[in-house]
Amino acid sequence: MHTLSPFKRAAQSAVAGLALLTLGLAGCSYNEELGRNQLLIGGAGSIAAQADQAWAQIKEQEKVSTDTRYTSRLNRVAPKIVRALGEDPATWDYVVFDSDDLNAFALPGNHIGVYTGIMDIMENDAQLAAVVGHEVAHVRFNHSQERMAQSTLAQIGVLGVGAVIGATACESDQCQQGALTAASVGAMALFLLPHSRSQELEADVGGLRLMAKAGYNPCEAIEFWQNMQRASANQSRPPEFLSTHPGSDNRITTLRTEAQRLGYRCS
């Protein structure tokens, strides 16, 4: 009788456990605004609770800016985007982080964070509205929940493929662990990242609609991403195929098309 190695037993147990977890917690629903089905995992309450914890940790680890040149601007613009979303701006948090990072984010649970580095390349309030709208759109479209479901399914596939390869082509545990690692890299490149680029473009379009509804010229979103392209020209970045964000040219084309659909002609 053939005895399974500890690696194979662990892999099979993990695959079975993750499969049961996903079947129990995940649900598929049609998103009319996106025009596609979404596989979501976890309830809105649990996602928001996790986001609240992450928000608290970020504020502990990052330096919060008290510079009114930044905070007044965010507090002037972000509530308009939230109002365009149909929610009460008073129920959201708005924080500027003192960092040169070209970054911004929004979390479930109504949290918006923007870094001074990215605000420094914004020429006006409309460009800030473009970024805040983009990040809020991620929350609106439940992208965090969708990513959780994708990650869980990817782990099931990784462990399953690794277990099969290890069982059929490997004798040693070291070889079997290598098979699992190779499967993990393949899952990241071919499964998770393409979905991320798709979500980024969805957030671009959703954010553009929000900023227009809030009274901002959506053409400024294009101007901002051109500024971003210039600012990051000297920074190393992964090729578009392995990037979680679409390339700037691809993004600008998408934004220009949507702005024209809304009745704006952008240069």
N, C-alpha and C positions, 0 to 999 in steps of 0.2 A: 504493500500500500504506500503510495507516494505522500510524503508529508510536506505541507506548504511551509515555505520559509516565513519568518516573522514579517518580512517586507510584504510578501503576497497576502498574508492574512490581514495585515494592517490596511493594505490598499483596498482589498475587497470589503472590509468592514467600513472603511471611510466612504467608498462609493455607495454602498447600501444606505449608510446613515444620511449622507448628503441627498441622495435620491428621495428618501422618505421626507426629509426636511423640506426640500423644494416642493414636493407634491402637496405637503401639508400647508405651506405658507404662501406659495406663489399663486397668482391668478392672472388670467389673460383678459384684457379689456380693450375695447376699440376707442381710440382717441380721435374724435371728429376733427379737432383743430389740426392735428398732425396728419390725419388721413391714413392711419396705420394702427395695427394692434400693438399693445404693449404688454410684456410680461412683467408684472410687478410683484415684489416680495415684501412682506411686512406691512403693517397698518400705518396710517398717517401718524397716529399717536406715538408709536414706537420709533418711527423715523425721526419725528420732531424731538423726542426725548434724547436720542443719540446726538442729534444736531446741536441741541442745547449744551450737552456735555462738551462737544467739540468746540463750540463757540467760546465756552468758558476757558478751555485750555488754550485756545488761540490768543485770547486776551491776556492770559497770564504769560505766555511765551513771547508775544510780540509787543513792541513798544507802541502804545496808543498815542496818537498825536493830539495835542491840544491847540495846535496852530489854527487860529480862526480863518486864515486864508484857505485852508482845506476843509475844516469842519463846517464852516458856514455854507460853503459851496455844496457839500454833500447834503447837508440838511435842507438846502433850498431845492435841490434837484430830485433826490431820491423819493421824497414823499409824493411828488407828482407822478412818478412812475408807478408807485404802489397804488395811488388813487386810480390811475388808468387801468390797473389790474382789477379794480373793483373792490379793493380792501381798504381798511382804515389805516392810514399812515401811522397813527399813534400806537399801533400794535406791533410795529417793526422797530428793530434796533439798527442804527446807522453809526458805523465807527470807521475812522481813518487811522491807518497804521503807518507809523513813521519808518519807512523803508524805501530803498531805491528800487525794489522789485517792481517790474511792470506787470502788476497783477491786481485782480479784484475777484470777489466771490460773493455768492449768496447761499445761504443754507436754509433747509426746511426749518420751520420754527420761527421764520421771519427775522433773519439776520443778514445784514449787508455789510461787507468789509471792502474798503478800497485803500490801496497803498499810495503814498505820496509820490512814489516814482512814476506811476502811470498817470496820476493827475498832472504831473509836471509837463507831460507832452500833450495835454488837452488844451485846445485853443479857446474853448468856450463851454458854456453849460450844456449845449446840445451834445457835444462829444462825451461829456460825462453821462448824460442821459442814455447815450447809445450803449455804454459799457454797463451801467446799472440795469438797463432794460434787458440786455443779453443775459446777465447773471440771474435776474429775477425770472426770466423765461425758463431757465433750467429748473427752477423750483416749480413753476407753473406746470411744466410738462412732466413732473415726477421723474426726472432723469436720475436722481439719486436712487430711488427705489428700483428703477429699471436696471441700473448698473449693479445693484446688489444681486438681483436675479441673474444677470448675465455672469457675474463673478461666481455665483454658486454653481450654475450650470457648467461653467468652464472648469471649475475644480472637479466636478463629477467626470467630465471628459478627460481631464488631465490624469486623474487617478486611474480611470478605466483604461485609457490607452497605455499608460505606464505599466499597469498591472499585466495587460495582455502582452506587451512587448517583453516585459521582464520574464513572464512565464514561458514564452515561446522561444526567446532568443538568448536568454541569459541564464547562467548557472550561479554566479556569485551575487551576493547582496549588493556589492559595489556596482556591478554592471546594471542591476535592476534599478538602483537609485539613479544611475545615469540616464536610463530610459525614461524615468519619471521627469527628470530635469529637462530633457529634450522635448518631451511632450508639453511641458509647461511653457517653454519658449514658443513653440508652435501655436499654442492656444492664444497667447498674448498677441502675437503678430497677426494671426488670421481671424480671430474671433472678437476679442475685446476692443482693439484699437479701431477697426473699421466702424464699429457701432459708435465709438466716441466721436469720430469725425462727423458722422451723421447727426449725432445729438448737437454738436457745436453749430452746424449749419441750421438746424431747427431753432436753436436759441438765437442765432443771428436774425432769422426771419421774425421770430416772435418778439425779440427785443426791438426790432425796427418798427413793428406795428405798435408796440407799447409807447415808444418815444413819440411817434406821430400822433397817437391818441392823446398824449400828454401835452401836445402843442409844440413839439420840437421838430425842426427840419430833419427828416431822415437822411438827407444827403450828407449831413455832418458825420454820420456813421462811416461813410466811405472815406471822408477826409481823415477821420481818426485812424482808421486802419492803414491808410497810407502813411500817416505820421508814425504809427507803430512799426510799419515795415522799415521805414528809414531809421528809427531808433534802434531796431534790433538787427540792422544790417551787419554790424560788426560783431554780433554775438553768435557763438556756435549754437546750432539747433539741429535736431534730428531731421532726416529727410521726411518729406510729407507722408510717405507710405507708412512710416512708423511714428507719426506724430498724432497726439490726441486732438490737436487743433488743425483745421484745414490750412493749406498755404494761403498767404495773403491774397494772391491773385484770384484764387478760387473763391475766397470769402468775399472779395470786393465785387466780383461778377454776380454772386448770389444777392448781395445787398442792392446792387444797382437794378437788377431785375425786379426785386420786390418793391423798391422805391418807385419805379416806373408803373408797376401795377397799382400802386396807391395814388398815382397821378402826379408824381414828382419827376422832374427831368434833372438828373444829376450829371455833372460834367465828368 
